[in-house]
Amino acid sequence: MAESQDVQKEQADARGRGNLWSFEVGYKVLLNAKTVPTHAVSAVFKTKLRPRFIGPFAVVVKIGLAYTLNLPLNMRTHPVFYVGLIKPYRDPSCVSSEELAPAKNTPEAVDTEPGRR
């Protein structure tokens, strides 16, 4: 039993976890909308075309790998979430044009054959 646990631990450690961000208190984060109840998301957005992440919300307390977020009262949900369910918020006004995808420099199509449309 202990041997199989050791093998499982080695495999889990080799693979790792996808998101192990570390956030400070007061930092703005986005919350994964898939894990939040529908009534809580609809308090912020419409449910049909809701985004994947909602927010930004401020981090209030860090407890191990869980974070308490400053959620609006109308969301009516527990405010503590695992670090894998949140990601850092980047203010769109601070994004430089170099970080955006470059525009395609394709020449306009020129009709070289007469009479063809």
N, CA, C and O atoms as a printed pandas DataFrame, in Angstrom:
     atom_number atom_name residue_name chain_id  residue_number  x_coord  y_coord  z_coord
0              1         N          MET        A               1    0.830   -1.191    0.000
1              2        CA          MET        A               1    0.000    0.000    0.000
2              3         C          MET        A               1    0.876    1.258    0.000
3              4         O          MET        A               1    0.647    2.184   -0.778
4              5         N          ALA        A               2    1.873    1.278    0.875
5              6        CA          ALA        A               2    2.758    2.437    0.959
6              7         C          ALA        A               2    3.546    2.613   -0.338
7              8         O          ALA        A               2    3.810    3.734   -0.772
8              9         N          GLU        A               3    3.915    1.482   -0.948
9             10        CA          GLU        A               3    4.674    1.557   -2.195
10            11         C          GLU        A               3    3.827    2.178   -3.312
11            12         O          GLU        A               3    4.319    3.012   -4.072
12            13         N          SER        A               4    2.566    1.775   -3.411
13            14        CA          SER        A               4    1.701    2.346   -4.447
14            15         C          SER        A               4    1.428    3.826   -4.180
15            16         O          SER        A               4    1.292    4.613   -5.117
16            17         N          GLN        A               5    1.348    4.205   -2.907
17            18        CA          GLN        A               5    1.175    5.620   -2.579
18            19         C          GLN        A               5    2.396    6.430   -2.996
19            20         O          GLN        A               5    2.269    7.550   -3.490
20            21         N          ASP        A               6    3.582    5.855   -2.792
21            22        CA          ASP        A               6    4.806    6.541   -3.205
22            23         C          ASP        A               6    4.856    6.719   -4.725
23            24         O          ASP        A               6    5.262    7.771   -5.218
24            25         N          VAL        A               7    4.439    5.682   -5.463
25            26        CA          VAL        A               7    4.427    5.765   -6.923
26            27         C          VAL        A               7    3.440    6.840   -7.375
27            28         O          VAL        A               7    3.751    7.636   -8.262
28            29         N          GLN        A               8    2.257    6.866   -6.771
29            30        CA          GLN        A               8    1.263    7.879   -7.125
30            31         C          GLN        A               8    1.759    9.281   -6.800
31            32         O          GLN        A               8    1.517   10.218   -7.560
32            33         N          LYS        A               9    2.455    9.429   -5.666
33            34        CA          LYS        A               9    2.989   10.735   -5.286
34            35         C          LYS        A               9    4.047   11.190   -6.284
35            36         O          LYS        A               9    4.064   12.359   -6.671
36            37         N          GLU        A              10    4.923   10.292   -6.705
37            38        CA          GLU        A              10    5.950   10.643   -7.688
38            39         C          GLU        A              10    5.323   11.081   -9.007
39            40         O          GLU        A              10    5.770   12.052   -9.618
40            41         N          GLN        A              11    4.286   10.367   -9.449
41            42        CA          GLN        A              11    3.629   10.730  -10.701
42            43         C          GLN        A              11    2.915   12.074  -10.585
43            44         O          GLN        A              11    2.946   12.878  -11.516
44            45         N          ALA        A              12    2.279   12.315   -9.455
45            46        CA          ALA        A              12    1.582   13.588   -9.257
46            47         C          ALA        A              12    2.571   14.744   -9.165
47            48         O          ALA        A              12    2.314   15.826   -9.693
48            49         N          ASP        A              13    3.696   14.520   -8.501
49            50        CA          ASP        A              13    4.701   15.575   -8.381
50            51         C          ASP        A              13    5.356   15.873   -9.727
51            52         O          ASP        A              13    5.696   17.022  -10.010
52            53         N          ALA        A              14    5.536   14.850  -10.555
53            54        CA          ALA        A              14    6.154   15.061  -11.861
54            55         C          ALA        A              14    5.230   15.863  -12.770
55            56         O          ALA        A              14    5.686   16.710  -13.539
56            57         N          ARG        A              15    3.944   15.594  -12.680
57            58        CA          ARG        A              15    2.984   16.299  -13.531
58            59         C          ARG        A              15    2.719   17.698  -13.017
59            60         O          ARG        A              15    2.628   18.644  -13.800
60            61         N          GLY        A              16    2.596   17.835  -11.726
61            62        CA          GLY        A              16    2.376   19.150  -11.131
62            63         C          GLY        A              16    0.959   19.640  -11.307
63            64         O          GLY        A              16    0.099   18.922  -11.816
64            65         N          ARG        A              17    0.723   20.848  -10.892
65            66        CA          ARG        A              17   -0.587   21.469  -11.014
66            67         C          ARG        A              17   -0.491   22.587  -12.038
67            68         O          ARG        A              17    0.574   23.174  -12.231
68            69         N          GLY        A              18   -1.601   22.876  -12.689
69            70        CA          GLY        A              18   -1.621   23.867  -13.757
70            71         C          GLY        A              18   -1.442   25.293  -13.287
71            72         O          GLY        A              18   -0.689   26.056  -13.892
72            73         N          ASN        A              19   -2.126   25.663  -12.213
73            74        CA          ASN        A              19   -2.099   27.055  -11.771
74            75         C          ASN        A              19   -1.749   27.102  -10.300
75            76         O          ASN        A              19   -2.577   26.753   -9.458
76            77         N          LEU        A              20   -0.573   27.513   -9.982
77            78        CA          LEU        A              20   -0.201   27.726   -8.591
78            79         C          LEU        A              20    0.302   29.153   -8.433
79            80         O          LEU        A              20    1.426   29.388   -7.988
80            81         N          TRP        A              21   -0.551   30.098   -8.805
81            82        CA          TRP        A              21   -0.232   31.502   -8.631
82            83         C          TRP        A              21   -0.168   31.817   -7.150
83            84         O          TRP        A              21   -0.685   31.071   -6.318
84            85         N          SER        A              22    0.463   32.913   -6.835
85            86        CA          SER        A              22    0.472   33.419   -5.472
86            87         C          SER        A              22    0.046   34.878   -5.532
87            88         O          SER        A              22    0.649   35.681   -6.244
88            89         N          PHE        A              23   -0.994   35.216   -4.784
89            90        CA          PHE        A              23   -1.550   36.558   -4.804
90            91         C          PHE        A              23   -1.421   37.194   -3.431
91            92         O          PHE        A              23   -1.557   36.525   -2.406
92            93         N          GLU        A              24   -1.161   38.473   -3.422
93            94        CA          GLU        A              24   -1.088   39.234   -2.182
94            95         C          GLU        A              24   -2.467   39.786   -1.840
95            96         O          GLU        A              24   -3.339   39.875   -2.703
96            97         N          VAL        A              25   -2.656   40.153   -0.583
97            98        CA          VAL        A              25   -3.912   40.760   -0.146
98            99         C          VAL        A              25   -4.080   42.096   -0.862
99           100         O          VAL        A              25   -3.142   42.890   -0.930
100          101         N          GLY        A              26   -5.272   42.344   -1.393
101          102        CA          GLY        A              26   -5.552   43.562   -2.135
102          103         C          GLY        A              26   -5.360   43.419   -3.632
103          104         O          GLY        A              26   -5.766   44.302   -4.387
104          105         N          TYR        A              27   -4.748   42.328   -4.082
105          106        CA          TYR        A              27   -4.501   42.090   -5.499
106          107         C          TYR        A              27   -5.825   41.787   -6.192
107          108         O          TYR        A              27   -6.698   41.150   -5.602
108          109         N          LYS        A              28   -5.986   42.234   -7.440
109          110        CA          LYS        A              28   -7.205   41.989   -8.212
110          111         C          LYS        A              28   -7.063   40.680   -8.985
111          112         O          LYS        A              28   -6.041   40.432   -9.624
112          113         N          VAL        A              29   -8.110   39.840   -8.917
113          114        CA          VAL        A              29   -8.099   38.551   -9.598
114          115         C          VAL        A              29   -9.419   38.335  -10.326
115          116         O          VAL        A              29  -10.423   38.986  -10.036
116          117         N          LEU        A              30   -9.393   37.400  -11.282
117          118        CA          LEU        A              30  -10.591   36.965  -11.992
118          119         C          LEU        A              30  -10.957   35.571  -11.503
119          120         O          LEU        A              30  -10.073   34.767  -11.205
120          121         N          LEU        A              31  -12.242   35.277  -11.419
121          122        CA          LEU        A              31  -12.743   34.018  -10.885
122          123         C          LEU        A              31  -13.339   33.179  -12.009
123          124         O          LEU        A              31  -14.088   33.690  -12.840
124          125         N          ASN        A              32  -13.004   31.885  -12.032
125          126        CA          ASN        A              32  -13.539   30.966  -13.030
126          127         C          ASN        A              32  -15.043   30.837  -12.832
127          128         O          ASN        A              32  -15.491   30.464  -11.748
128          129         N          ALA        A              33  -15.826   31.139  -13.858
129          130        CA          ALA        A              33  -17.286   31.154  -13.743
130          131         C          ALA        A              33  -17.897   29.761  -13.786
131          132         O          ALA        A              33  -19.063   29.602  -13.425
132          133         N          LYS        A              34  -17.157   28.753  -14.210
133          134        CA          LYS        A              34  -17.707   27.401  -14.292
134          135         C          LYS        A              34  -17.994   26.808  -12.919
135          136         O          LYS        A              34  -18.916   26.005  -12.776
136          137         N          THR        A              35  -17.234   27.184  -11.926
137          138        CA          THR        A              35  -17.387   26.587  -10.605
138          139         C          THR        A              35  -18.320   27.374   -9.697
139          140         O          THR        A              35  -18.645   26.926   -8.597
140          141         N          VAL        A              36  -18.744   28.519  -10.144
141          142        CA          VAL        A              36  -19.629   29.363   -9.348
142          143         C          VAL        A              36  -21.073   29.005   -9.708
143          144         O          VAL        A              36  -21.364   28.798  -10.886
144          145         N          PRO        A              37  -21.986   28.924   -8.732
145          146        CA          PRO        A              37  -23.384   28.612   -9.052
146          147         C          PRO        A              37  -23.978   29.603  -10.053
147          148         O          PRO        A              37  -23.581   30.767  -10.105
148          149         N          THR        A              38  -24.930   29.123  -10.843
149          150        CA          THR        A              38  -25.527   29.939  -11.897
150          151         C          THR        A              38  -26.173   31.195  -11.347
151          152         O          THR        A              38  -26.071   32.260  -11.956
152          153         N          HIS        A              39  -26.843   31.087  -10.196
153          154        CA          HIS        A              39  -27.497   32.275   -9.636
154          155         C          HIS        A              39  -26.481   33.340   -9.252
155          156         O          HIS        A              39  -26.783   34.532   -9.298
156          157         N          ALA        A              40  -25.277   32.920   -8.874
157          158        CA          ALA        A              40  -24.251   33.889   -8.494
158          159         C          ALA        A              40  -23.694   34.600   -9.720
159          160         O          ALA        A              40  -23.433   35.803   -9.677
160          161         N          VAL        A              41  -23.510   33.863  -10.815
161          162        CA          VAL        A              41  -22.978   34.472  -12.032
162          163         C          VAL        A              41  -24.022   35.373  -12.668
163          164         O          VAL        A              41  -23.685   36.436  -13.190
164          165         N          SER        A              42  -25.291   34.963  -12.630
165          166        CA          SER        A              42  -26.335   35.787  -13.231
166          167         C          SER        A              42  -26.523   37.087  -12.469
167          168         O          SER        A              42  -27.092   38.039  -13.004
168          169         N          ALA        A              43  -26.057   37.143  -11.232
169          170        CA          ALA        A              43  -26.106   38.397  -10.485
170          171         C          ALA        A              43  -25.108   39.394  -11.050
171          172         O          ALA        A              43  -25.267   40.602  -10.875
172          173         N          VAL        A              44  -24.073   38.891  -11.733
173          174        CA          VAL        A              44  -23.048   39.749  -12.310
174          175         C          VAL        A              44  -23.227   39.863  -13.825
175          176         O          VAL        A              44  -23.119   40.958  -14.378
176          177         N          PHE        A              45  -23.501   38.743  -14.499
177          178        CA          PHE        A              45  -23.654   38.693  -15.954
178          179         C          PHE        A              45  -24.887   37.878  -16.317
179          180         O          PHE        A              45  -25.411   37.135  -15.487
180          181         N          LYS        A              46  -25.344   38.013  -17.538
181          182        CA          LYS        A              46  -26.392   37.139  -18.047
182          183         C          LYS        A              46  -25.803   35.749  -18.231
183          184         O          LYS        A              46  -24.616   35.621  -18.531
184          185         N          THR        A              47  -26.608   34.703  -18.058
185          186        CA          THR        A              47  -26.059   33.351  -18.069
186          187         C          THR        A              47  -25.823   32.789  -19.465
187          188         O          THR        A              47  -24.968   31.918  -19.625
188          189         N          LYS        A              48  -26.542   33.251  -20.475
189          190        CA          LYS        A              48  -26.412   32.636  -21.787
190          191         C          LYS        A              48  -25.035   32.871  -22.406
191          192         O          LYS        A              48  -24.415   31.936  -22.913
192          193         N          LEU        A              49  -24.569   34.079  -22.367
193          194        CA          LEU        A              49  -23.281   34.410  -22.979
194          195         C          LEU        A              49  -22.292   34.898  -21.934
195          196         O          LEU        A              49  -21.578   35.878  -22.149
196          197         N          ARG        A              50  -22.256   34.220  -20.821
197          198        CA          ARG        A              50  -21.373   34.664  -19.746
198          199         C          ARG        A              50  -19.912   34.375  -20.098
199          200         O          ARG        A              50  -19.623   33.421  -20.822
200          201         N          PRO        A              51  -19.010   35.183  -19.596
201          202        CA          PRO        A              51  -17.584   34.958  -19.860
202          203         C          PRO        A              51  -17.052   33.790  -19.031
203          204         O          PRO        A              51  -17.706   33.342  -18.090
204          205         N          ARG        A              52  -15.878   33.308  -19.381
205          206        CA          ARG        A              52  -15.268   32.216  -18.621
206          207         C          ARG        A              52  -14.827   32.669  -17.240
207          208         O          ARG        A              52  -14.940   31.925  -16.265
208          209         N          PHE        A              53  -14.330   33.879  -17.165
209          210        CA          PHE        A              53  -13.877   34.420  -15.889
210          211         C          PHE        A              53  -14.663   35.684  -15.586
211          212         O          PHE        A              53  -14.937   36.482  -16.483
212          213         N          ILE        A              54  -15.026   35.864  -14.324
213          214        CA          ILE        A              54  -15.755   37.053  -13.903
214          215         C          ILE        A              54  -14.902   37.821  -12.911
215          216         O          ILE        A              54  -14.032   37.255  -12.249
216          217         N          GLY        A              55  -15.158   39.092  -12.820
217          218        CA          GLY        A              55  -14.402   39.901  -11.880
218          219         C          GLY        A              55  -14.068   41.235  -12.485
219          220         O          GLY        A              55  -14.709   41.620  -13.464
220          221         N          PRO        A              56  -13.136   41.944  -11.984
221          222        CA          PRO        A              56  -12.130   41.578  -10.990
222          223         C          PRO        A              56  -12.663   41.694   -9.565
223          224         O          PRO        A              56  -13.543   42.501   -9.269
224          225         N          PHE        A              57  -12.103   40.865   -8.703
225          226        CA          PHE        A              57  -12.407   40.885   -7.285
226          227         C          PHE        A              57  -11.097   41.030   -6.523
227          228         O          PHE        A              57  -10.056   40.541   -6.962
228          229         N          ALA        A              58  -11.155   41.696   -5.396
229          230        CA          ALA        A              58   -9.957   41.901   -4.580
230          231         C          ALA        A              58   -9.751   40.717   -3.642
231          232         O          ALA        A              58  -10.712   40.162   -3.108
232          233         N          VAL        A              59   -8.491   40.337   -3.445
233          234        CA          VAL        A              59   -8.145   39.290   -2.484
234          235         C          VAL        A              59   -8.191   39.898   -1.091
235          236         O          VAL        A              59   -7.575   40.932   -0.832
236          237         N          VAL        A              60   -8.936   39.240   -0.186
237          238        CA          VAL        A              60   -9.074   39.743    1.181
238          239         C          VAL        A              60   -8.135   38.999    2.124
239          240         O          VAL        A              60   -7.425   39.615    2.919
240          241         N          VAL        A              61   -8.135   37.653    2.030
241          242        CA          VAL        A              61   -7.332   36.826    2.934
242          243         C          VAL        A              61   -6.770   35.653    2.141
243          244         O          VAL        A              61   -7.429   35.119    1.249
244          245         N          LYS        A              62   -5.531   35.254    2.480
245          246        CA          LYS        A              62   -4.931   34.059    1.905
246          247         C          LYS        A              62   -4.843   33.004    3.003
247          248         O          LYS        A              62   -4.293   33.257    4.075
248          249         N          ILE        A              63   -5.398   31.801    2.723
249          250        CA          ILE        A              63   -5.362   30.698    3.682
250          251         C          ILE        A              63   -4.814   29.480    2.946
251          252         O          ILE        A              63   -5.571   28.777    2.277
252          253         N          GLY        A              64   -3.526   29.221    3.057
253          254        CA          GLY        A              64   -2.920   28.108    2.341
254          255         C          GLY        A              64   -3.008   28.331    0.846
255          256         O          GLY        A              64   -2.480   29.315    0.328
256          257         N          LEU        A              65   -3.683   27.410    0.141
257          258        CA          LEU        A              65   -3.883   27.548   -1.301
258          259         C          LEU        A              65   -5.256   28.115   -1.631
259          260         O          LEU        A              65   -5.653   28.138   -2.796
260          261         N          ALA        A              66   -5.980   28.570   -0.622
261          262        CA          ALA        A              66   -7.309   29.152   -0.819
262          263         C          ALA        A              66   -7.245   30.654   -0.587
263          264         O          ALA        A              66   -6.441   31.146    0.205
264          265         N          TYR        A              67   -8.113   31.370   -1.297
265          266        CA          TYR        A              67   -8.165   32.825   -1.188
266          267         C          TYR        A              67   -9.599   33.263   -0.935
267          268         O          TYR        A              67  -10.532   32.768   -1.568
268          269         N          THR        A              68   -9.765   34.197   -0.003
269          270        CA          THR        A              68  -11.064   34.809    0.234
270          271         C          THR        A              68  -11.140   36.056   -0.627
271          272         O          THR        A              68  -10.266   36.921   -0.566
272          273         N          LEU        A              69  -12.202   36.142   -1.438
273          274        CA          LEU        A              69  -12.369   37.261   -2.353
274          275         C          LEU        A              69  -13.468   38.186   -1.865
275          276         O          LEU        A              69  -14.385   37.762   -1.161
276          277         N          ASN        A              70  -13.372   39.434   -2.239
277          278        CA          ASN        A              70  -14.371   40.435   -1.885
278          279         C          ASN        A              70  -15.476   40.399   -2.947
279          280         O          ASN        A              70  -15.467   41.184   -3.896
280          281         N          LEU        A              71  -16.431   39.472   -2.769
281          282        CA          LEU        A              71  -17.523   39.300   -3.727
282          283         C          LEU        A              71  -18.683   40.219   -3.376
283          284         O          LEU        A              71  -18.873   40.551   -2.207
284          285         N          PRO        A              72  -19.468   40.637   -4.380
285          286        CA          PRO        A              72  -20.663   41.430   -4.085
286          287         C          PRO        A              72  -21.683   40.581   -3.315
287          288         O          PRO        A              72  -21.749   39.367   -3.507
288          289         N          LEU        A              73  -22.464   41.207   -2.461
289          290        CA          LEU        A              73  -23.438   40.483   -1.650
290          291         C          LEU        A              73  -24.520   39.823   -2.492
291          292         O          LEU        A              73  -25.061   38.793   -2.090
292          293         N          ASN        A              74  -24.851   40.390   -3.652
293          294        CA          ASN        A              74  -25.912   39.803   -4.466
294          295         C          ASN        A              74  -25.491   38.496   -5.142
295          296         O          ASN        A              74  -26.334   37.826   -5.737
296          297         N          MET        A              75  -24.217   38.117   -5.067
297          298        CA          MET        A              75  -23.787   36.828   -5.607
298          299         C          MET        A              75  -24.212   35.678   -4.694
299          300         O          MET        A              75  -24.382   34.556   -5.172
300          301         N          ARG        A              76  -24.384   35.921   -3.416
301          302        CA          ARG        A              76  -24.857   34.934   -2.442
302          303         C          ARG        A              76  -24.113   33.604   -2.554
303          304         O          ARG        A              76  -24.745   32.553   -2.659
304          305         N          THR        A              77  -22.807   33.636   -2.534
305          306        CA          THR        A              77  -22.011   32.415   -2.581
306          307         C          THR        A              77  -20.831   32.545   -1.629
307          308         O          THR        A              77  -20.448   33.649   -1.244
308          309         N          HIS        A              78  -20.261   31.407   -1.256
309          310        CA          HIS        A              78  -19.135   31.393   -0.328
310          311         C          HIS        A              78  -17.925   32.059   -0.987
311          312         O          HIS        A              78  -17.619   31.745   -2.137
312          313         N          PRO        A              79  -17.234   32.959   -0.305
313          314        CA          PRO        A              79  -16.184   33.754   -0.951
314          315         C          PRO        A              79  -14.790   33.131   -0.973
315          316         O          PRO        A              79  -13.842   33.798   -1.387
316          317         N          VAL        A              80  -14.628   31.867   -0.541
317          318        CA          VAL        A              80  -13.300   31.251   -0.492
318          319         C          VAL        A              80  -13.143   30.309   -1.680
319          320         O          VAL        A              80  -13.995   29.454   -1.923
320          321         N          PHE        A              81  -12.024   30.477   -2.433
321          322        CA          PHE        A              81  -11.798   29.692   -3.642
322          323         C          PHE        A              81  -10.359   29.200   -3.686
323          324         O          PHE        A              81   -9.442   29.864   -3.202
324          325         N          TYR        A              82  -10.181   28.019   -4.279
325          326        CA          TYR        A              82   -8.863   27.429   -4.490
326          327         C          TYR        A              82   -8.103   28.244   -5.534
327          328         O          TYR        A              82   -8.710   28.819   -6.438
328          329         N          VAL        A              83   -6.794   28.294   -5.412
329          330        CA          VAL        A              83   -5.953   29.101   -6.293
330          331         C          VAL        A              83   -6.088   28.679   -7.758
331          332         O          VAL        A              83   -5.882   29.502   -8.650
332          333         N          GLY        A              84   -6.425   27.429   -8.021
333          334        CA          GLY        A              84   -6.590   26.956   -9.393
334          335         C          GLY        A              84   -7.808   27.536  -10.091
335          336         O          GLY        A              84   -7.927   27.430  -11.312
336          337         N          LEU        A              85   -8.718   28.152   -9.333
337          338        CA          LEU        A              85   -9.940   28.708   -9.909
338          339         C          LEU        A              85   -9.845   30.199  -10.170
339          340         O          LEU        A              85  -10.796   30.800  -10.669
340          341         N          ILE        A              86   -8.718   30.800   -9.843
341          342        CA          ILE        A              86   -8.565   32.236  -10.055
342          343         C          ILE        A              86   -7.320   32.501  -10.892
343          344         O          ILE        A              86   -6.398   31.687  -10.943
344          345         N          LYS        A              87   -7.317   33.654  -11.542
345          346        CA          LYS        A              87   -6.141   34.055  -12.312
346          347         C          LYS        A              87   -5.960   35.557  -12.142
347          348         O          LYS        A              87   -6.913   36.255  -11.796
348          349         N          PRO        A              88   -4.763   36.061  -12.377
349          350        CA          PRO        A              88   -4.520   37.492  -12.162
350          351         C          PRO        A              88   -5.294   38.356  -13.146
351          352         O          PRO        A              88   -5.492   37.983  -14.303
352          353         N          TYR        A              89   -5.723   39.503  -12.673
353          354        CA          TYR        A              89   -6.442   40.473  -13.498
354          355         C          TYR        A              89   -5.439   41.434  -14.098
355          356         O          TYR        A              89   -4.586   41.976  -13.396
356          357         N          ARG        A              90   -5.545   41.643  -15.398
357          358        CA          ARG        A              90   -4.690   42.614  -16.085
358          359         C          ARG        A              90   -5.579   43.735  -16.578
359          360         O          ARG        A              90   -6.498   43.509  -17.366
360          361         N          ASP        A              91   -5.308   44.933  -16.119
361          362        CA          ASP        A              91   -6.099   46.093  -16.509
362          363         C          ASP        A              91   -5.927   46.336  -18.004
363          364         O          ASP        A              91   -4.795   46.481  -18.466
364          365         N          PRO        A              92   -7.019   46.385  -18.782
365          366        CA          PRO        A              92   -6.890   46.564  -20.232
366          367         C          PRO        A              92   -6.252   47.883  -20.629
367          368         O          PRO        A              92   -5.680   47.986  -21.714
368          369         N          SER        A              93   -6.337   48.895  -19.774
369          370        CA          SER        A              93   -5.718   50.176  -20.115
370          371         C          SER        A              93   -4.197   50.116  -19.998
371          372         O          SER        A              93   -3.502   50.983  -20.528
372          373         N          CYS        A              94   -3.676   49.101  -19.309
373          374        CA          CYS        A              94   -2.228   48.970  -19.133
374          375         C          CYS        A              94   -1.588   48.048  -20.168
375          376         O          CYS        A              94   -0.367   47.891  -20.173
376          377         N          VAL        A              95   -2.378   47.442  -21.036
377          378        CA          VAL        A              95   -1.839   46.532  -22.039
378          379         C          VAL        A              95   -1.255   47.352  -23.175
379          380         O          VAL        A              95   -1.925   48.220  -23.734
380          381         N          SER        A              96   -0.002   47.072  -23.515
381          382        CA          SER        A              96    0.640   47.812  -24.597
382          383         C          SER        A              96    0.226   47.222  -25.940
383          384         O          SER        A              96   -0.216   46.076  -26.020
384          385         N          SER        A              97    0.375   48.008  -26.973
385          386        CA          SER        A              97    0.008   47.539  -28.309
386          387         C          SER        A              97    0.949   46.438  -28.786
387          388         O          SER        A              97    0.588   45.672  -29.679
388          389         N          GLU        A              98    2.143   46.343  -28.213
389          390        CA          GLU        A              98    3.081   45.297  -28.599
390          391         C          GLU        A              98    2.617   43.934  -28.115
391          392         O          GLU        A              98    2.937   42.917  -28.732
392          393         N          GLU        A              99    1.858   43.898  -27.006
393          394        CA          GLU        A              99    1.372   42.632  -26.481
394          395         C          GLU        A              99    0.177   42.113  -27.264
395          396         O          GLU        A              99   -0.131   40.923  -27.203
396          397         N          LEU        A             100   -0.490   42.974  -27.988
397          398        CA          LEU        A             100   -1.625   42.552  -28.783
398          399         C          LEU        A             100   -1.138   41.818  -30.022
399          400         O          LEU        A             100    0.015   41.973  -30.424
400          401         N          ALA        A             101   -1.995   41.034  -30.617
401          402        CA          ALA        A             101   -1.621   40.294  -31.821
402          403         C          ALA        A             101   -1.371   41.277  -32.958
403          404         O          ALA        A             101   -2.153   42.207  -33.154
404          405         N          PRO        A             102   -0.303   41.082  -33.700
405          406        CA          PRO        A             102   -0.027   41.999  -34.808
406          407         C          PRO        A             102   -1.072   41.848  -35.905
407          408         O          PRO        A             102   -1.603   40.761  -36.131
408          409         N          ALA        A             103   -1.356   42.946  -36.577
409          410        CA          ALA        A             103   -2.320   42.929  -37.675
410          411         C          ALA        A             103   -1.701   42.238  -38.878
411          412         O          ALA        A             103   -0.497   42.331  -39.116
412          413         N          LYS        A             104   -2.534   41.551  -39.620
413          414        CA          LYS        A             104   -2.033   40.875  -40.818
414          415         C          LYS        A             104   -1.777   41.906  -41.901
415          416         O          LYS        A             104   -2.621   42.759  -42.174
416          417         N          ASN        A             105   -0.625   41.824  -42.507
417          418        CA          ASN        A             105   -0.261   42.741  -43.590
418          419         C          ASN        A             105   -0.492   42.043  -44.926
419          420         O          ASN        A             105    0.452   41.764  -45.665
420          421         N          THR        A             106   -1.739   41.770  -45.219
421          422        CA          THR        A             106   -2.047   41.113  -46.484
422          423         C          THR        A             106   -2.498   42.162  -47.481
423          424         O          THR        A             106   -3.356   42.987  -47.167
424          425         N          PRO        A             107   -1.937   42.143  -48.662
425          426        CA          PRO        A             107   -2.385   43.112  -49.672
426          427         C          PRO        A             107   -3.815   42.788  -50.085
427          428         O          PRO        A             107   -4.238   41.632  -50.069
428          429         N          GLU        A             108   -4.535   43.813  -50.447
429          430        CA          GLU        A             108   -5.919   43.613  -50.867
430          431         C          GLU        A             108   -5.940   42.812  -52.159
431          432         O          GLU        A             108   -5.068   42.955  -53.016
432          433         N          ALA        A             109   -6.935   41.982  -52.275
433          434        CA          ALA        A             109   -7.057   41.150  -53.476
434          435         C          ALA        A             109   -7.343   42.042  -54.674
435          436         O          ALA        A             109   -8.252   42.872  -54.654
436          437         N          VAL        A             110   -6.567   41.855  -55.687
437          438        CA          VAL        A             110   -6.717   42.655  -56.901
438          439         C          VAL        A             110   -7.269   41.747  -57.985
439          440         O          VAL        A             110   -6.740   40.661  -58.226
440          441         N          ASP        A             111   -8.322   42.189  -58.630
441          442        CA          ASP        A             111   -8.938   41.414  -59.694
442          443         C          ASP        A             111   -8.102   41.585  -60.959
443          444         O          ASP        A             111   -8.174   42.617  -61.625
444          445         N          THR        A             112   -7.308   40.566  -61.284
445          446        CA          THR        A             112   -6.434   40.659  -62.450
446          447         C          THR        A             112   -7.102   40.129  -63.705
447          448         O          THR        A             112   -6.659   40.437  -64.812
448          449         N          GLU        A             113   -8.160   39.340  -63.560
449          450        CA          GLU        A             113   -8.842   38.793  -64.727
450          451         C          GLU        A             113  -10.063   39.647  -65.036
451          452         O          GLU        A             113  -10.950   39.785  -64.193
452          453         N          PRO        A             114  -10.120   40.228  -66.250
453          454        CA          PRO        A             114  -11.276   41.059  -66.589
454          455         C          PRO        A             114  -12.530   40.204  -66.764
455          456         O          PRO        A             114  -12.460   39.080  -67.259
456          457         N          GLY        A             115  -13.660   40.740  -66.359
457          458        CA          GLY        A             115  -14.936   40.071  -66.528
458          459         C          GLY        A             115  -15.244   39.036  -65.465
459          460         O          GLY        A             115  -16.300   38.406  -65.521
460          461         N          ARG        A             116  -14.382   38.843  -64.523
461          462        CA          ARG        A             116  -14.617   37.856  -63.475
462          463         C          ARG        A             116  -14.936   38.567  -62.171
463          464         O          ARG        A             116  -14.222   39.487  -61.772
464          465         N          ARG        A             117  -15.971   38.158  -61.526
465          466        CA          ARG        A             117  -16.350   38.790  -60.262
466          467         C          ARG        A             117  -16.496   37.788  -59.194
467          468         O          ARG        A             117  -16.813   38.140  -58.057
